[in-house]
Amino acid sequence: MELFDTHCHLDFQAFENDCDEVIENAIKNNVTGMLTIGTCLESSTSAIKISSKNNNIYAAVGIHPNHCHECKEEDLTRIEDLANDENVVAIGETGLDFFHNTTPVKMQEKYFLKHMEISANTGKPLILHSRESGEELIKMLKDFFGNEPINGVFHCFTSTKKVLEQALALELKIGISGIATFPKGENVRELIPHIPDKYLLLDSDSPFLSPAPKRGKRNEPANIIHIAEKIAEIRGVSLDDIARITTRNARELFNLKGDNEEGKIAYEIRNTLYLALTNECTNNCSFCSRNTGYDVKGHDIKLKKEPTAEEVISAMGDTERYDEVCFCGFGESTMRLEVLTTVADELKRRGKKVRLNTNGQGSIFHKRNIVPDLKGRIDSISVSINTSNASHYQEICQSRFGEDSFAGLCDFVKKAVPEIPEVICTVVDMPEIDIEKTREIVESLGAKFRVRSFVDVG
């Protein structure tokens, strides 16, 4: 497990006497990456110095909105020079703070604008500070960058759902701090399920905001594990899932090399092993996450080639510890029916529960009923029915089989119900979907019904 703290202040006085020990403790606790943040010229210079001595630590340079009034005009020029240092991967901490009255708003805006210019000129992401200023900060970002995606992170997010939606629309990453563990952090906890995986980051803000159970003590990067645990609890995934997702996001945001394995055939989420057999699909769904990338819970599953049954079995490794194994990738597994059944036979030989996630068009694709091929091999089938009628299905799923695809899907479900122990039809919780009408269709087919989140895949 690897964790990445995207926001700490290792140059602060709180770490003056034991900074090396704090760094060592973080690394011992699986924090393999830390971004130490500058808040003024002196702090930024110190951040670079700390980074230059430690392979696991990177620097951000900037002037905090609450420190602008203490700085000289030429400090901004020096920050711009420092931004080109090889240890610097981000610009900030910058932004707007309307909670503290230390710096006039106009001065904050002037400094923030300069930081945006430095970010644009260097290509390095912004570390954004906002307190009681979310909408104003978003407006300044849009005025400068337009509606184009913005490279940056909304540090220590505590704003409203409206601001969150605006930030996500600009493709900003969202940093979750120890506030998520506070008794009074309910507003942050309520927003965590609404943040798609690819925008989620961990943020200690140490030496401040110590998470439970470390409240009342100096915070340090090692404590981000408690933030990760709380996020995992809220999102219903494992700690390993959150660590993998957030570390991958951090390394991508800061343009750092990682050890992420590409083109995974077998990948773990929670306590399930997933198997990707193909990236081909008979649908081109408008809401499919594949449209924006092949990342699932921090795994890259864009296959380099379609694996053989032997390659899939080899990639599975020891399956003893998994609750189940599921055929599911960014493609339709039943298109490779022979590989699927061969691997399923091996899994049943091992005594594993086997699930299939499918669009339900396997029988149409093979021009025959494939349920007999699945009987005895598959314990649970999850079919993405997605809507309640043929025309809308074709509109949102764009099947190569046209409007006949919905009838074929329903026929597959109807035939599977008496032969497969569990058949579930799922629908994405999008506003344009008539959930109750779809439920009626599913119940008429004899299958179970489940609504799945539009926010995330996996």
C-alpha positions in Angstrom: 0.0 0.0 0.0 1.2 3.5 -0.9 -0.2 6.8 0.3 0.5 10.3 -1.0 0.1 13.4 1.2 -0.6 16.2 -1.3 -0.5 19.0 1.3 1.9 19.4 4.3 4.1 22.2 5.6 7.3 20.5 6.6 9.2 23.8 6.8 6.9 25.1 9.6 8.3 25.7 13.1 6.3 22.8 14.5 8.8 20.4 12.7 11.9 22.5 13.4 13.4 20.0 15.7 12.4 16.7 14.2 11.6 17.1 10.5 13.8 14.2 9.5 12.1 11.9 12.0 8.7 13.0 10.9 9.6 12.2 7.3 11.0 8.8 8.3 7.9 8.0 10.3 5.7 8.9 7.3 7.7 6.6 5.0 7.5 3.8 7.6 3.7 4.2 7.5 3.5 3.8 3.7 3.4 7.5 2.9 5.7 7.2 -0.1 5.0 10.7 -1.5 4.7 14.1 0.2 4.1 17.6 -1.2 5.5 20.3 1.2 3.8 23.6 0.5 5.3 27.1 0.5 3.3 30.0 2.0 5.7 32.9 1.4 9.1 33.4 -0.3 11.1 32.1 2.7 8.8 29.1 3.2 8.9 28.3 -0.5 12.7 28.4 -0.5 12.7 26.1 2.5 10.3 23.7 0.8 12.6 23.4 -2.1 15.5 22.7 0.2 13.6 19.9 2.0 12.6 18.4 -1.3 16.2 18.5 -2.7 17.3 16.3 0.3 14.5 13.7 0.1 13.5 11.6 -2.9 10.0 11.1 -1.5 9.2 14.8 -1.0 8.2 17.4 -3.6 7.8 21.2 -3.3 5.2 23.8 -4.2 6.0 27.5 -4.2 3.7 30.3 -3.6 2.3 33.0 -1.3 -0.6 32.2 0.9 -3.5 34.7 0.6 -3.2 35.4 4.4 0.5 36.3 3.9 0.2 38.6 0.9 0.2 41.7 3.0 3.5 40.7 4.6 5.3 40.3 1.2 7.1 42.7 -1.2 6.2 43.1 -4.8 9.5 41.5 -5.8 8.6 38.4 -3.9 6.3 37.4 -6.6 9.1 37.7 -9.2 11.2 35.4 -7.0 8.4 32.9 -6.7 8.2 32.9 -10.5 11.9 32.1 -10.6 11.6 29.4 -8.0 8.7 27.8 -9.9 11.2 26.5 -12.5 13.3 24.6 -9.9 13.4 20.9 -10.7 12.0 20.0 -7.2 8.9 22.2 -7.7 5.9 20.3 -9.0 3.1 22.8 -8.1 2.3 26.5 -7.6 0.8 27.6 -4.3 -0.6 27.7 -1.7 -2.7 30.4 -3.4 -6.3 31.5 -3.5 -8.8 33.5 -1.5 -9.5 33.6 2.2 -12.5 35.7 3.4 -12.5 34.1 6.9 -9.4 35.8 8.2 -9.1 39.5 7.7 -5.3 39.7 7.4 -5.1 40.7 3.8 -7.4 43.1 1.7 -9.4 41.2 -0.9 -8.1 43.2 -3.8 -4.5 42.3 -2.8 -5.5 38.6 -2.5 -7.0 38.8 -6.0 -3.9 40.4 -7.4 -1.6 37.7 -6.0 -3.9 34.9 -7.0 -4.0 36.2 -10.5 -0.2 36.2 -10.6 -0.1 32.6 -9.4 -2.5 31.6 -12.1 -0.2 33.2 -14.6 2.8 31.3 -13.2 0.8 28.0 -13.4 -0.2 28.7 -17.0 3.4 29.6 -18.0 5.0 26.6 -16.3 2.3 24.0 -16.8 2.5 23.1 -13.1 -0.8 22.7 -11.2 -2.3 25.1 -8.7 -2.6 24.4 -4.9 -5.8 26.3 -4.1 -6.8 27.7 -0.7 -10.3 28.8 -0.2 -12.1 29.7 2.9 -15.6 31.2 2.7 -14.7 32.2 -0.8 -15.5 29.2 -2.9 -17.7 30.8 -5.5 -15.5 33.9 -5.8 -12.4 31.6 -6.3 -14.2 29.6 -9.0 -15.2 32.8 -10.8 -11.6 34.0 -10.9 -10.4 30.6 -12.2 -13.1 30.7 -15.0 -12.3 34.3 -15.8 -8.6 33.4 -16.3 -8.8 29.9 -17.8 -12.3 30.0 -19.4 -14.2 26.7 -19.2 -11.2 24.6 -20.0 -10.0 21.9 -17.6 -7.8 23.4 -14.9 -4.7 21.6 -13.6 -5.0 21.9 -9.8 -6.4 20.8 -6.5 -8.9 22.4 -4.2 -7.0 21.9 -1.0 -8.8 21.0 2.3 -12.3 21.1 0.7 -15.0 22.4 3.1 -17.2 24.3 0.7 -20.8 23.6 -0.5 -22.1 21.0 -2.9 -22.6 23.8 -5.5 -19.0 24.8 -5.3 -18.0 21.1 -5.5 -20.0 20.6 -8.7 -18.4 23.8 -10.1 -14.9 22.6 -9.2 -15.5 19.1 -10.7 -16.8 20.7 -13.9 -13.4 22.4 -14.2 -11.8 19.0 -13.5 -10.1 20.2 -10.4 -8.9 17.6 -7.9 -10.5 17.7 -4.4 -8.2 17.4 -1.3 -9.9 15.7 1.7 -8.3 16.6 5.1 -8.7 15.4 8.7 -11.8 17.5 8.9 -13.6 14.5 7.4 -13.0 12.7 10.7 -14.1 15.5 13.0 -17.4 15.2 14.9 -18.4 18.5 13.3 -17.1 17.5 9.8 -20.5 16.1 8.6 -20.7 18.6 5.7 -17.4 17.2 4.3 -18.5 13.6 4.9 -21.7 14.2 3.0 -19.8 15.4 0.0 -17.3 12.6 -0.2 -19.6 10.2 -2.0 -20.1 12.8 -4.8 -16.5 13.0 -5.7 -15.5 10.7 -8.6 -12.5 8.6 -8.0 -10.3 10.4 -10.4 -10.6 13.7 -8.6 -9.9 12.5 -5.0 -6.8 13.3 -3.1 -5.5 13.0 0.5 -4.4 16.2 2.3 -3.0 16.3 5.8 -2.4 20.0 6.0 0.1 19.1 8.8 1.0 20.4 11.3 -2.7 21.4 11.4 -6.0 19.5 11.4 -5.0 16.3 13.1 -7.5 13.6 12.2 -9.3 11.4 14.8 -7.8 9.6 16.7 -4.9 12.1 16.8 -7.0 15.1 17.7 -5.2 17.5 20.1 -1.7 16.5 18.9 0.6 17.9 16.2 -0.4 16.5 12.8 2.1 14.9 10.5 1.9 13.2 7.1 1.8 9.7 8.6 -1.7 10.5 9.9 -3.2 10.6 6.4 -4.0 6.9 6.9 -6.8 7.9 9.2 -8.2 10.2 6.5 -8.0 7.4 4.0 -9.7 5.0 6.4 -12.6 7.4 6.8 -13.0 7.9 3.1 -12.9 4.2 2.5 -15.6 3.7 5.2 -17.9 6.3 3.6 -17.4 5.1 0.0 -17.8 1.4 0.9 -14.4 0.4 -0.5 -11.1 -0.9 1.1 -8.3 1.2 2.5 -6.1 -0.3 -0.3 -8.6 1.0 -2.9 -8.4 4.5 -1.5 -4.6 4.4 -1.2 -4.3 3.2 -4.8 -6.8 5.7 -6.2 -5.4 8.8 -4.5 -1.7 7.9 -5.0 -2.3 7.4 -8.7 -4.2 10.7 -8.9 -1.5 12.6 -7.1 1.3 11.2 -9.3 -0.7 12.1 -12.4 -1.5 15.6 -11.2 2.1 16.4 -10.3 3.5 14.6 -13.4 5.5 12.1 -11.4 6.5 8.7 -12.4 4.8 5.8 -10.6 4.8 2.1 -10.6 1.3 1.6 -11.8 0.9 -1.5 -13.9 -0.7 -0.8 -17.2 -3.2 -3.0 -19.0 -4.2 -5.2 -16.1 -6.1 -8.4 -16.9 -6.8 -9.1 -13.2 -7.5 -6.3 -10.7 -8.7 -6.2 -7.1 -11.4 -3.9 -5.7 -12.6 -4.4 -2.1 -12.4 -8.2 -1.7 -13.3 -9.1 -5.3 -11.0 -10.1 -8.1 -12.1 -8.7 -11.4 -11.1 -10.1 -14.8 -10.9 -8.0 -18.0 -11.2 -10.2 -21.1 -11.6 -7.5 -23.8 -11.9 -3.8 -24.4 -14.4 -4.4 -27.2 -18.1 -3.9 -26.6 -21.3 -4.1 -28.6 -22.4 -0.8 -27.0 -21.0 2.7 -27.0 -22.9 4.0 -23.9 -22.9 7.8 -23.5 -22.3 7.5 -19.7 -19.6 4.8 -19.9 -16.4 5.8 -17.9 -14.4 4.4 -20.8 -15.2 7.6 -22.7 -12.8 9.5 -20.3 -10.2 6.9 -19.7 -9.5 3.3 -18.7 -8.9 3.8 -15.0 -11.0 1.9 -12.5 -10.4 2.4 -8.8 -6.7 3.3 -9.6 -6.2 0.3 -11.9 -5.4 0.8 -15.6 -7.3 -1.8 -17.5 -6.8 -0.8 -21.1 -5.6 -4.1 -22.4 -2.6 -4.2 -24.7 -4.1 -7.3 -26.3 -6.9 -9.7 -25.7 -5.6 -12.3 -23.3 -5.9 -16.1 -23.8 -7.6 -18.2 -21.2 -4.1 -19.3 -20.0 -3.0 -15.7 -19.6 -6.1 -14.9 -17.6 -5.6 -17.8 -15.3 -1.9 -16.9 -14.8 -2.9 -13.3 -14.1 -5.4 -14.4 -11.4 -2.7 -15.9 -9.3 -3.9 -17.3 -6.0 -7.6 -16.6 -5.6 -8.1 -18.1 -2.2 -8.5 -14.8 -0.3 -11.2 -13.3 -2.6 -14.9 -13.5 -1.8 -15.7 -13.8 -5.5 -14.2 -13.4 -8.9 -16.0 -11.3 -11.5 -15.8 -11.0 -15.2 -15.9 -7.3 -15.8 -13.7 -4.9 -17.7 -14.2 -2.0 -20.1 -15.6 -4.4 -22.7 -18.2 -7.1 -23.0 -16.9 -10.4 -21.6 -19.4 -12.6 -23.3 -17.9 -11.6 -26.7 -15.1 -13.9 -25.7 -17.3 -16.7 -24.6 -14.8 -19.6 -25.0 -12.2 -17.8 -22.9 -14.9 -16.9 -20.3 -16.1 -20.5 -19.9 -12.6 -22.0 -19.8 -11.6 -19.6 -17.0 -14.9 -20.1 -15.2 -14.3 -23.8 -15.2 -11.0 -23.3 -13.5 -12.6 -21.0 -10.9 -15.3 -23.5 -10.1 -12.6 -26.2 -9.8 -11.1 -23.9 -7.1 -14.5 -23.6 -5.4 -14.9 -19.9 -6.1 -18.1 -17.9 -6.4 -18.2 -16.4 -10.0 -20.0 -13.3 -11.1 -20.5 -11.9 -14.6 -21.2 -8.2 -15.4 -22.7 -7.9 -18.8 -24.7 -5.7 -21.2 -26.9 -8.8 -21.8 -26.3 -8.9 -25.6 -24.2 -12.0 -25.6 -26.9 -14.1 -27.2 -27.5 -11.6 -29.9 -23.8 -11.4 -30.6 -23.4 -15.2 -30.9 -26.8 -15.6 -32.6 -27.8 -18.3 -30.2 -28.9 -18.6 -26.5 -25.7 -18.6 -24.4 -27.4 -19.2 -21.1 -26.6 -22.9 -21.2 -22.9 -22.0 -21.6 -23.1 -20.0 -18.3 -25.2 -22.5 -16.3 -23.1 -24.2 -13.6 -20.2 -21.8 -14.3 -21.7 -18.5 -13.2 -23.3 -17.9 -9.8 -24.5 -14.4 -10.3 -25.2 -12.3 -13.4 -25.5 -8.5 -13.3 -27.1 -7.1 -16.4 -26.9 -3.4 -17.3 -30.5 -2.8 -18.4 -30.0 1.0 -18.1 -33.6 2.1 -19.0 -37.2 1.0 -19.6 -37.7 1.0 -23.4 -36.0 0.1 -26.6 -35.7 3.6 -28.2 -34.2 5.2 -25.1 -31.8 2.3 -24.6 -30.6 2.8 -28.2 -30.3 6.5 -27.6 -28.0 6.2 -24.6 -26.3 2.9 -25.2 -25.9 3.1 -29.0 -25.8 -0.7 -29.6 -24.5 -2.1 -32.9 -27.7 -4.1 -33.0 -30.0 -1.1 -33.0 -33.4 -1.1 -31.1 -33.6 -4.9 -31.3 -30.9 -4.9 -28.6 -33.3 -4.1 -25.8 -35.6 -6.9 -26.6 -32.6 -9.3 -26.9 -31.4 -8.1 -23.5 -34.7 -8.7 -21.9 -34.9 -12.2 -23.5 -31.5 -13.0 -22.2 -32.5 -12.0 -18.6 -35.8 -14.0 -18.8 -33.9 -17.1 -20.0 -31.2 -16.7 -17.3 -33.5 -16.3 -14.3 -34.4 -20.0 -14.0 -30.9 -21.2 -14.8 -28.6 -18.9 -12.9 -28.8 -18.7 -9.1 -28.9 -14.9 -9.1 -29.8 -12.5 -11.9 -29.7 -8.7 -11.2 -30.6 -5.9 -13.5 -29.0 -2.6 -12.9 -29.7 1.0 -13.9 -27.5 4.2 -13.5 -29.0 6.9 -11.3 -29.2 9.6 -14.1 -32.0 12.2 -14.0 -33.3 11.1 -17.5 -33.9 7.5 -16.4 -37.3 6.5 -15.2 -36.1 4.3 -12.3 -39.6 3.0 -11.2 -40.6 2.1 -14.8 -37.4 0.3 -15.2 -38.0 -1.5 -11.9 -41.3 -2.7 -13.2 -39.7 -4.1 -16.4 -37.1 -5.9 -14.4 -39.6 -7.4 -11.9 -41.7 -8.7 -14.8 -38.6 -10.6 -16.1 -38.2 -12.2 -12.6 -34.9 -10.6 -11.9 -33.6 -8.5 -9.0 -33.2 -4.8 -9.4 -30.4 -2.4 -8.3 -29.7 1.2 -8.9 -26.0 2.0 -9.3 -24.1 5.3 -8.9 -23.4 7.4 -11.9 -20.5 9.0 -10.0 -18.1 6.1 -10.2 -17.4 2.8 -11.8 -16.3 -0.2 -9.7 
